[in-house]
Amino acid sequence: MDGATDDPSDDWGPFGRPLFDDPSARALSRVGVIDVGSNSVRLVVFDGAARSPAYFYNEKVMAGLGAGLADTGRLNPEGRERAFAAIKRFCLLADGMGISPLTAVATAAMREAEDGPAFRREIEAATGLKIWVIDGEEEARLSAQGVLLGWPGAYGLVSDIGGSSMELAELKDGRVGRRVSSRLGPLRLKTISGGNKAIAKHIKTVMSDLKDRMGEQKDRLFLVGGSWRAIARIDMVRRSYPLTVLHEYRMTREDVQETLRFIAETDVDELRQITGIGETRMALVPLASEVLSAMLKAFDPHDIAVSSYGIREGMLYEQMPQRLRERDPLIEACRFYEQKDARLPGFGRRLYKFIEPLFPGAPYEELRLVRAACLLHDVSWRAHPDYRHEVTFEAATRANLGGVTHPERVFLGLSLLHRYKNSRAGVRHEELIDLLSEDEIRSAEILGKAMRFGAMLSAQSPDLMGRLDWDAGAGKLTMYLARGAEDLLGEVAEARFMSLASALGAEPEIVRPEGP
């Protein structure tokens, strides 16, 4: 039964009906954005699930437009040539993809350089591209909206660092509040005379002013921008962290402080070698580290999260209708994957309804992972059967997904692994599984084995073939077969039911309908 043909009156539960086929959502299915920053110029083309878009195309040129700006008041000549060449290429690419016109913004270098307006006019005359030069507060707002794309309802302080500036924005109840801009970008700090002590004093003075303007911000600190991501990458290497996905990477204040000491004590070339960070980016890391250290002292955040979503994603968020913004990005992305790749789109919802009795009273946070796993349970069916369990694990842990923490990624991956493999003995992912507690590992196994049973019981609608009843107090798992479904419980399906009962530590019982 194809989910697209479900009756509109069907109950979709707290997740709502899918929106990616809605005209207002489809209008966002492919959106091109150019971001002209002080350090880099980038083209991103978003595609896919409207609420949790994929990166159809992503190209960056480290042009260095803002290099030397504080001394000369003008754009860097070489950077200007490189940026101009990149933008002309991006416009031609957009024409070839059929996504013109592009949305383009420019930030600190273009807004502050005396030749910024002339460069803007030159670009428009050559390409027809209109570039919107935004002020610091608008830059902060868009970056914060990028965070909201990945974390609906997020709260805390967003810090977006570029080459020539650093912006701060407050998030409360899923909305952007106070925001400020500062000249704490590493390219600008390089021009301060007087050596390291003078730079440190300047950073401390500016950060104190930012603290006065933003007030207390002791919740989560969201880090946006290439220099912050480079520091997070170094933190991963220092800690031998197994999941090298930067988005939603979490650090404690103590973790960051230890990494900042590590950066200060380690040669830059050695850091490049062990992390793979490019030379241009790594050159900015020591100064960015000084800024981050001062920010931690000033604001004392509860914890730190890295966001790969920033100003470009914020520009996409700007175009979304409010009802789309409010959707869960994880669920919408998984729905899109199911619609695109599953053998039977719509089966995931049926499977979820079938196994839901195993999670009585579970909070939304847990049920959303159960729902996501059911939607993803079959999207890797084209993989070789001997490796399907590994492919599904990799897909969940490495996928471009928003609204999901690293442990949640691993939980999804492990549950999908058990969807295809009864035992995880000999599996290659032990170091990732160690990110979960024993209770979480057990829950993922139960979920996986429940999906494994439900998918085998019926190729169309397991929830119509019978129902599960889990009595945790009595330790009993009962399968009530619907009339006409008795023959569906073959020996393989029954073996999977028994495996599920074993994972629950339950006494199994199969109840068949009475009478003819």
C-alpha positions in Angstrom: 0.0 0.0 0.0 1.6 3.3 -1.1 1.5 5.9 1.6 0.8 8.6 -1.0 -2.7 7.1 -1.4 -3.6 7.1 2.2 -7.0 8.7 3.1 -6.6 12.3 4.1 -8.6 11.6 7.2 -6.0 9.2 8.5 -4.4 10.1 11.8 -0.8 11.1 11.2 -0.1 11.7 14.9 2.0 14.4 16.4 4.2 14.5 13.2 1.6 15.9 10.9 1.1 15.0 7.2 4.2 15.2 4.9 4.8 18.6 3.4 7.4 18.0 0.7 4.7 17.5 -2.0 2.9 20.7 -1.0 3.4 23.5 -3.6 4.9 26.0 -1.1 7.4 23.4 0.0 8.2 22.3 -3.5 9.0 25.9 -4.4 12.0 25.5 -2.1 13.1 22.2 -3.6 16.2 23.7 -5.3 17.5 27.1 -4.1 20.9 28.6 -4.9 22.7 30.9 -2.5 26.0 32.9 -2.8 27.7 34.1 0.3 30.4 36.7 -0.3 32.4 36.7 3.0 35.6 38.4 4.1 37.5 35.1 3.9 35.6 32.9 1.5 33.1 33.1 -1.3 30.7 30.1 -1.5 27.9 28.8 -3.7 25.4 26.4 -2.1 22.5 24.8 -3.9 20.0 23.3 -1.6 17.9 20.4 -2.8 15.6 17.7 -1.4 13.4 17.6 1.6 12.1 21.1 2.1 12.5 21.2 5.9 15.9 19.4 6.0 17.5 20.2 2.7 20.4 18.3 1.1 23.4 20.0 -0.5 22.9 19.5 -4.2 26.0 21.6 -4.9 28.6 23.2 -2.6 31.7 25.1 -3.7 34.0 27.4 -1.8 36.9 29.7 -2.8 39.1 31.1 -0.1 39.4 34.5 -1.8 40.5 36.5 1.2 38.6 39.7 0.2 39.0 41.2 3.7 42.8 40.6 4.0 44.4 43.9 4.9 41.1 45.8 4.9 41.8 47.3 8.3 45.1 48.9 7.0 44.0 49.9 3.5 40.2 50.4 3.8 39.9 48.6 0.5 39.3 45.1 -0.6 42.3 42.9 -1.1 43.3 43.2 -4.8 44.1 39.5 -5.3 41.1 38.5 -3.2 38.9 40.8 -5.4 40.1 39.0 -8.6 39.6 35.6 -7.1 36.1 36.5 -5.8 35.1 38.0 -9.1 36.2 34.9 -11.0 34.4 32.6 -8.6 31.1 34.6 -8.8 31.2 34.6 -12.6 31.7 30.8 -12.5 28.9 30.4 -9.9 26.4 32.3 -12.1 27.3 30.1 -15.1 26.8 27.0 -13.0 23.4 28.3 -11.8 22.4 28.8 -15.4 23.4 25.3 -16.3 21.4 23.9 -13.3 18.4 26.0 -14.2 18.2 27.7 -10.8 18.8 31.4 -11.7 18.4 33.9 -10.3 20.6 33.2 -7.3 20.2 34.8 -3.9 23.4 36.6 -2.9 24.6 38.4 0.2 27.9 40.0 1.1 29.1 40.7 4.7 31.8 42.6 6.5 34.4 43.1 3.8 32.0 44.4 1.2 30.1 46.6 3.6 33.2 48.2 5.1 35.5 48.6 2.1 35.5 52.0 0.3 35.6 50.1 -3.0 32.9 47.7 -2.0 30.0 49.5 -3.8 32.1 49.7 -7.0 32.9 46.0 -6.8 29.2 45.3 -6.3 28.3 47.3 -9.4 31.0 45.6 -11.4 29.7 42.1 -10.5 26.1 43.1 -11.4 27.2 44.6 -14.8 29.1 41.4 -15.7 26.7 38.8 -14.4 23.4 40.4 -13.7 23.7 39.1 -10.1 22.3 41.5 -7.5 24.3 41.2 -4.2 22.6 42.4 -1.0 25.2 43.9 1.3 23.9 43.3 4.8 24.9 45.0 8.1 26.2 43.1 11.1 22.9 42.7 12.9 21.3 41.3 9.8 24.2 38.9 9.4 23.7 37.8 13.0 20.0 37.3 12.4 20.5 35.2 9.3 23.1 33.0 11.0 20.8 32.5 14.0 18.0 31.5 11.6 20.4 28.9 10.1 20.7 27.4 13.6 16.9 27.3 13.8 16.8 25.4 10.6 18.6 22.6 12.4 17.2 23.1 15.9 13.6 24.3 15.9 12.9 25.9 19.3 16.6 26.3 20.0 17.7 28.7 22.8 21.1 30.1 23.7 23.8 32.3 22.1 24.8 32.0 18.5 28.4 33.1 17.6 29.2 33.4 13.9 32.9 34.1 13.2 34.0 35.3 9.7 37.3 36.7 8.5 36.6 40.3 9.5 33.8 40.2 12.0 32.1 38.1 14.7 28.4 38.3 15.3 26.4 37.3 18.3 22.6 36.6 18.4 20.3 35.5 21.1 17.8 32.6 20.6 14.8 32.3 22.8 11.7 30.1 22.2 12.8 29.5 18.6 13.1 33.2 17.8 16.0 35.6 17.3 16.4 38.2 20.0 19.2 40.6 20.7 22.1 40.7 18.2 25.4 42.5 17.8 28.4 42.6 15.5 32.0 43.1 16.4 35.4 43.4 14.6 36.8 40.3 16.1 37.4 38.4 12.9 40.9 36.8 12.6 41.8 38.7 9.4 41.2 42.0 11.2 42.9 41.0 14.4 46.1 40.2 12.4 46.5 44.0 11.7 46.6 45.0 15.3 50.1 46.3 16.2 51.8 45.6 19.4 52.0 41.8 19.3 50.1 39.1 21.1 49.6 41.1 24.3 48.0 44.0 22.5 45.7 41.6 20.6 44.7 39.8 23.8 43.9 43.2 25.4 41.8 44.3 22.5 39.8 41.0 22.4 39.2 41.3 26.1 37.9 44.9 25.8 35.6 44.2 22.9 34.3 41.0 24.5 33.5 42.9 27.7 31.5 45.4 25.7 29.6 42.5 23.9 28.8 41.0 27.3 27.3 44.3 28.5 25.2 44.6 25.3 24.0 41.0 25.2 23.5 40.4 28.9 23.7 37.0 30.7 23.9 34.1 28.2 24.6 31.0 30.2 22.7 28.5 28.1 24.1 26.8 25.1 26.7 28.4 22.8 26.2 27.6 19.1 29.4 28.0 17.1 28.9 29.0 13.4 31.7 29.6 10.9 34.8 28.0 9.4 37.3 28.9 12.2 35.0 27.5 14.9 34.5 24.3 12.9 38.3 24.0 12.5 38.7 24.2 16.3 36.0 21.6 16.8 37.8 19.3 14.3 41.0 19.7 16.3 39.0 18.9 19.5 37.7 15.7 17.8 41.3 14.6 16.9 42.6 15.4 20.4 39.8 13.4 22.0 40.0 10.6 19.4 36.3 11.1 19.0 34.9 8.4 16.6 32.1 10.2 14.8 33.6 13.0 12.7 30.3 14.8 11.8 30.8 18.4 12.8 27.1 19.4 12.9 25.7 18.9 16.4 29.1 18.1 17.8 28.9 18.9 21.6 31.8 20.1 23.8 32.0 21.0 27.4 33.7 24.2 28.4 36.5 22.1 29.9 36.9 20.2 26.6 37.3 23.5 24.6 39.7 25.0 27.1 41.9 21.9 26.9 41.8 22.0 23.1 42.7 25.7 23.1 45.8 24.8 25.2 46.6 22.0 22.8 46.4 24.5 19.8 48.6 27.0 21.6 51.3 24.3 22.4 51.2 22.6 18.9 52.9 23.7 15.7 50.5 24.9 13.1 51.9 22.5 10.4 51.5 19.6 12.8 47.9 20.5 13.4 47.3 20.7 9.7 48.8 17.2 9.2 46.8 15.5 11.9 43.5 17.2 11.1 43.6 17.7 7.3 42.5 21.4 7.7 43.7 23.6 4.8 46.5 26.1 5.1 44.4 29.2 4.7 41.9 28.1 7.3 44.5 26.9 9.8 46.3 30.3 9.6 43.3 31.9 11.3 42.9 29.3 14.0 45.3 30.7 16.6 43.6 34.1 16.6 40.1 32.5 16.6 41.2 30.5 19.6 42.0 33.7 21.5 38.5 35.0 20.7 36.8 31.8 21.8 38.8 31.7 25.0 37.7 35.2 25.8 34.1 34.4 24.9 34.0 31.4 27.3 35.3 33.6 30.1 32.8 36.4 29.4 29.6 34.3 28.9 30.3 31.0 30.8 27.9 28.9 28.6 26.4 25.7 29.9 27.7 23.7 26.9 28.9 24.3 23.3 27.4 22.9 20.1 28.8 23.2 16.6 26.4 24.2 13.8 27.2 23.5 10.2 24.2 25.6 9.4 24.7 29.4 9.2 24.0 32.4 7.1 23.3 30.4 3.9 20.9 28.1 5.6 19.4 31.2 7.3 18.6 32.6 3.9 16.8 29.4 3.0 14.9 29.5 6.3 13.9 33.1 5.5 11.9 31.8 2.5 10.1 29.0 4.4 6.4 29.4 5.4 6.0 29.3 9.2 4.2 26.0 9.1 7.2 24.4 7.4 9.6 26.0 9.9 7.8 24.4 12.8 8.2 20.9 11.4 10.7 18.5 12.8 13.7 18.5 10.4 14.6 14.9 11.2 11.1 13.5 10.5 10.7 15.5 7.3 14.1 14.4 6.0 13.4 10.7 6.8 10.0 11.0 5.0 11.7 12.3 2.0 14.3 9.5 2.0 11.5 6.9 2.3 9.5 8.5 -0.6 12.6 8.6 -2.8 14.3 5.3 -2.0 12.1 2.8 -0.2 10.5 -0.2 -1.9 7.1 0.6 -0.5 6.8 4.4 0.3 4.3 4.7 3.1 5.2 1.4 4.8 7.2 3.2 7.5 4.1 4.8 9.0 2.3 1.4 9.0 5.4 -0.2 10.7 5.5 2.6 13.3 1.8 2.0 14.2 2.5 -1.7 14.5 5.4 -1.5 16.9 4.3 1.6 18.9 2.7 -0.6 21.7 6.3 -1.5 22.6 6.9 2.1 23.8 4.0 2.9 26.1 4.2 6.4 27.6 7.4 7.2 25.7 8.1 10.9 25.4 8.1 12.7 22.0 11.9 12.7 22.0 12.0 8.9 22.0 9.0 8.4 19.7 10.5 10.7 17.0 13.5 8.4 16.8 11.3 5.3 16.6 9.4 7.0 13.8 12.6 8.1 12.0 13.9 4.5 12.2 10.7 3.1 10.7 10.8 5.6 7.9 14.5 4.7 7.1 14.1 1.0 7.7 14.1 0.1 4.0 15.8 2.9 2.2 19.1 0.9 1.7 17.4 -2.2 0.3 19.5 -2.0 -2.9 22.7 -2.7 -0.9 24.2 -6.2 -1.0 22.3 -8.4 1.5 25.6 -9.4 3.3 26.4 -5.7 3.9 22.9 -4.1 4.3 23.2 -3.9 8.0 26.5 -1.9 7.7 25.2 0.3 4.9 22.1 1.3 7.0 24.3 2.0 10.0 26.6 4.2 7.9 23.7 6.0 6.3 22.1 7.0 9.6 25.3 8.1 11.3 26.8 10.0 8.3 23.7 11.4 6.7 23.1 15.1 6.2 20.4 15.4 8.9 19.3 18.2 11.1 17.7 18.1 14.5 19.6 15.0 15.7 22.4 14.7 18.2 25.4 12.4 17.8 24.1 9.8 20.2 20.7 9.9 18.4 22.5 9.2 15.1 24.2 6.2 16.6 20.9 5.0 18.1 19.2 5.2 14.7 22.1 3.5 13.1 22.2 0.6 15.6 18.4 0.1 15.4 18.7 -0.1 11.6 21.6 -2.5 11.9 19.4 -4.8 14.0 16.6 -4.4 11.4 18.8 -6.4 9.1 21.0 -8.4 11.4 20.0 -10.3 14.5 23.4 -10.1 16.2 25.9 -7.3 16.2 28.8 -9.7 16.9 31.7 -8.8 14.6 30.3 -5.5 13.6 32.9 -2.9 12.8 31.3 0.0 14.7 32.0 -0.7 18.3 33.7 2.7 18.9 30.6 4.5 17.8 28.2 2.2 19.8 30.2 3.2 22.8 28.7 6.6 22.6 25.4 5.1 23.9 24.6 3.8 27.4 23.7 0.2 28.0 20.0 1.1 28.2 20.2 2.9 24.9 21.9 0.0 23.2 19.2 -2.3 24.5 16.4 0.0 23.3 18.0 0.3 19.9 18.2 -3.5 19.6 14.6 -3.9 20.7 13.5 -1.3 18.1 15.6 -3.0 15.4 14.2 -6.4 16.1 10.7 -5.0 16.2 11.1 -3.6 12.8 12.7 -6.8 11.6 9.6 -8.7 12.7 7.1 -6.2 11.4 8.7 -6.0 8.0 8.7 -9.8 7.7 5.1 -10.2 9.0 3.5 -8.3 6.1 4.9 -6.6 3.0 2.1 -4.1 3.1 0.4 -3.3 6.4 1.6 -5.2 9.5 -0.7 -3.1 11.7 -3.7 -4.6 9.9 -2.4 -8.2 10.3 -2.6 -8.1 14.0 -1.4 -6.2 17.0 1.4 -6.4 19.6 0.8 -6.2 23.3 3.7 -5.6 25.7 3.0 -6.0 29.4 6.2 -4.9 31.0 5.0 -5.6 34.5 4.2 -9.2 33.7 7.1 -9.5 31.3 4.9 -10.9 28.6 4.9 -10.1 24.8 1.7 -11.2 23.0 1.1 -11.2 19.2 -2.7 -11.2 18.5 -3.1 -12.3 14.9 -6.0 -10.9 12.9 -8.5 -13.2 11.1 -7.1 -14.2 7.8 -3.5 -13.4 8.8 -2.7 -16.8 10.4 -0.8 -18.1 7.5 1.4 -14.9 7.4 3.2 -16.0 10.6 5.6 -18.4 8.8 8.5 -20.0 10.6 10.9 -17.1 9.7 8.5 -14.5 10.9 7.9 -16.5 14.1 11.6 -16.8 14.7 11.9 -13.0 14.5 9.0 -12.6 17.0 10.9 -14.9 19.4 14.0 -12.9 18.9 12.1 -9.7 19.8 10.7 -11.3 22.9 14.2 -12.4 23.9 15.5 -8.9 23.5 12.7 -7.6 25.7 13.4 -10.4 28.2 9.7 -11.4 27.7 7.6 -14.5 27.7 6.3 -14.8 24.2 2.7 -15.8 23.3 0.9 -15.9 19.9 -2.9 -15.7 20.0 -4.7 -16.9 16.9 -8.4 -15.9 16.2 -10.9 -18.4 17.4 -13.5 -20.1 15.2 -13.8 -20.5 11.5 
